[in-house]
Amino acid sequence: MTLYYSLVFALLMFEMVVFVSLIIPMPFDLKRKLFIFISENPLVAKLQYGLKITFIFILILFVDSVNRVYRVQVELTQAKNQGGAAVQVAGSERMEVQARKFYSQRNMYLCGFTLFLSLILNRTYMMITDILRLEQEVKILKGEKPANDEAAAKIGEAGKLNEIGTLKKKLAEKDRDIENLKKQAKGLNDEYQRLGDQVAGQDGTPKKSK
């Protein structure tokens, strides 16, 4: 196994350890502190940024391994079509092709599972964050005072960002509707004043004597 595929394998083992640590049962307060540490630690943020770049390279390796598997399969098909004395000559070559097929498939599965597990980890982290926020809200609704109000606020902050953004959009839409209503009301008021002045002018016009 080459160096970069060895690194991919090490990353896969690291992802498995992280996944197990995320789903392992632990007390609520301990899990909350762990996720607060993950979300606020600058070193963890830098590590996540580096992993994103690493996954891009792993994706390139995955595409390359799929291409190699396809080419090896084509070579095997051509070798099977050979007959007679050519089979004895091409025996060692077919063994070499079979070996290259095995290594190509191994690399494809290794890169594919690493990328797939990264998606699972990201989704699992988001789901657990939402669960912790909901559990904290349930405790508050039941009247249980949280052990650390600041920590609870930090846990719920990530989940409330989307709600705040939605409320801001709705508030902006309401403001636009109010402005439109004000313009319509002003226009109606001006028209009413104009018609009133016109009617008053017509009533106050002296009639001509015969």
C-alpha positions in Angstrom: 0.0 0.0 0.0 1.4 3.4 -1.0 1.9 6.2 1.5 -1.2 8.2 0.5 -3.4 5.2 0.7 -2.0 4.4 4.0 -2.9 7.9 5.2 -6.4 7.3 3.8 -6.7 4.1 5.8 -5.5 5.9 8.9 -8.1 8.6 8.3 -10.8 5.9 8.0 -9.7 4.4 11.4 -9.9 7.9 12.9 -13.4 8.5 11.5 -14.5 5.2 13.0 -13.2 6.1 16.4 -14.9 9.5 16.2 -18.2 7.9 15.1 -18.1 5.5 18.0 -17.3 8.3 20.5 -20.3 10.2 19.2 -22.8 7.4 19.5 -21.6 5.9 22.8 -24.0 6.5 25.7 -22.9 9.2 28.1 -24.5 11.6 30.6 -26.3 14.6 29.2 -24.1 17.2 31.0 -20.9 15.4 29.8 -22.1 15.2 26.2 -23.1 18.8 26.3 -19.7 19.9 27.5 -18.0 17.8 24.9 -20.0 19.3 22.1 -19.5 22.8 23.4 -15.7 22.1 23.4 -15.9 20.8 19.8 -17.9 23.8 18.6 -15.8 26.5 20.3 -12.2 25.1 20.2 -10.1 26.9 17.5 -7.9 23.9 17.1 -10.9 21.7 16.2 -12.1 24.4 13.7 -8.6 24.3 12.0 -8.7 20.5 12.0 -12.1 20.5 10.4 -10.9 22.9 7.7 -7.9 20.7 7.0 -10.0 17.6 6.8 -12.3 19.3 4.2 -9.2 19.9 2.0 -8.1 16.3 2.6 -11.4 14.9 1.5 -11.1 16.8 -1.8 -7.9 14.9 -2.5 -9.5 11.6 -1.4 -12.3 12.3 -3.8 -9.7 12.7 -6.6 -8.1 9.3 -5.5 -11.5 7.7 -5.6 -12.2 8.9 -9.1 -8.8 7.7 -10.2 -9.3 4.2 -8.6 -12.6 3.8 -10.3 -11.0 4.6 -13.6 -8.2 2.1 -13.0 -10.8 -0.6 -12.1 -12.6 0.1 -15.4 -9.3 -0.1 -17.4 -8.3 -3.4 -15.7 -11.7 -4.9 -16.4 -11.3 -4.0 -20.1 -7.8 -5.7 -20.1 -9.3 -8.9 -18.5 -12.0 -9.0 -21.1 -9.5 -8.8 -23.9 -7.4 -11.5 -22.2 -10.3 -13.9 -21.9 -11.0 -13.5 -25.6 -7.5 -14.8 -26.5 -7.3 -18.5 -27.3 -4.9 -21.3 -28.3 -1.2 -20.8 -27.7 -1.8 -17.2 -26.7 -3.3 -18.4 -23.4 0.0 -19.9 -22.3 1.9 -16.8 -23.3 -0.5 -14.5 -21.6 -0.8 -16.5 -18.4 1.6 -14.4 -16.4 0.2 -11.2 -17.8 -3.3 -12.2 -16.8 -2.1 -12.9 -13.2 -0.6 -9.4 -13.2 -3.8 -7.9 -14.5 -5.7 -9.8 -11.8 -3.4 -8.4 -9.1 -3.8 -4.9 -10.4 -7.6 -5.4 -10.4 -7.5 -6.4 -6.7 -5.4 -3.4 -5.7 -7.6 -1.0 -7.7 -10.7 -2.4 -6.2 -9.2 -2.2 -2.7 -8.2 1.5 -3.2 -11.7 2.3 -4.6 -13.5 0.7 -1.6 -11.0 2.4 0.8 -11.6 5.9 -0.6 -15.3 5.3 -1.1 -15.9 4.2 2.5 -13.8 7.1 3.8 -15.9 9.7 1.9 -19.1 8.0 2.9 -18.2 7.9 6.6 -17.3 11.5 6.5 -20.9 12.4 5.4 -22.3 10.1 8.1 -20.2 11.8 10.7 -21.3 15.3 9.6 -25.0 14.3 9.7 -24.6 12.5 13.0 -23.0 15.5 14.6 -25.8 17.8 13.4 -28.5 15.4 14.7 -26.9 15.1 18.1 -26.6 18.9 18.4 -30.3 19.2 17.6 -31.1 16.5 20.2 -29.1 18.3 22.9 -30.8 21.6 22.2 -34.3 20.0 22.3 -33.5 18.2 25.5 -32.3 21.4 27.1 -35.5 23.2 26.0 -37.6 20.4 27.4 -35.8 20.8 30.8 -36.5 24.5 30.8 -40.2 24.0 29.9 -40.5 21.5 32.8 -39.1 24.1 35.2 -35.7 22.5 35.7 -33.1 25.1 36.1 -30.1 24.3 33.9 -26.8 23.8 35.6 -25.1 26.4 33.4 -27.2 28.9 31.7 -24.4 30.2 29.5 -23.5 26.7 28.3 -27.1 26.0 27.6 -27.4 29.2 25.6 -24.3 28.2 23.6 -25.8 24.7 22.8 -29.0 26.2 21.6 -27.4 29.0 19.6 -26.5 26.9 16.6 -30.0 25.5 16.4 -31.7 29.0 16.8 -29.7 30.7 14.0 -32.0 29.3 11.3 -35.1 30.4 13.3 -33.7 33.9 13.7 -32.9 34.2 10.0 -36.4 33.1 9.1 -38.0 35.6 11.5 -35.8 38.4 10.1 -37.0 37.5 6.6 -40.6 37.6 7.8 -40.1 40.9 9.6 -38.6 42.4 6.4 -41.6 41.3 4.4 -43.9 42.8 7.0 -42.0 46.1 6.8 -42.3 46.1 3.0 -46.1 45.4 3.3 -46.5 48.3 5.8 -44.6 50.7 3.6 -46.8 49.7 0.6 -49.9 50.2 2.8 -48.6 53.6 3.9 -48.1 54.7 0.2 -51.6 53.4 -0.7 -53.1 55.2 2.2 -51.3 58.5 1.4 -52.4 58.2 -2.2 -56.0 57.6 -1.2 -55.9 60.5 1.3 -54.5 62.9 -1.4 -57.2 61.8 -3.8 -59.8 62.3 -1.1 -58.6 65.8 -0.4 -58.5 66.7 -4.1 -62.1 65.5 -4.6 -63.2 67.3 -1.5 -61.6 70.6 -2.6 -63.2 70.1 -6.1 -66.7 69.5 -4.6 -66.3 72.5 -2.2 -65.3 74.7 -5.1 -68.3 73.7 -7.2 -70.7 74.4 -4.3 -69.2 77.8 -3.5 -69.3 79.1 -7.1 -71.8 82.0 -7.4 -74.7 81.5 -9.8 -75.1 84.0 -12.7 -78.2 86.2 -12.6 -80.6 86.1 -15.6 
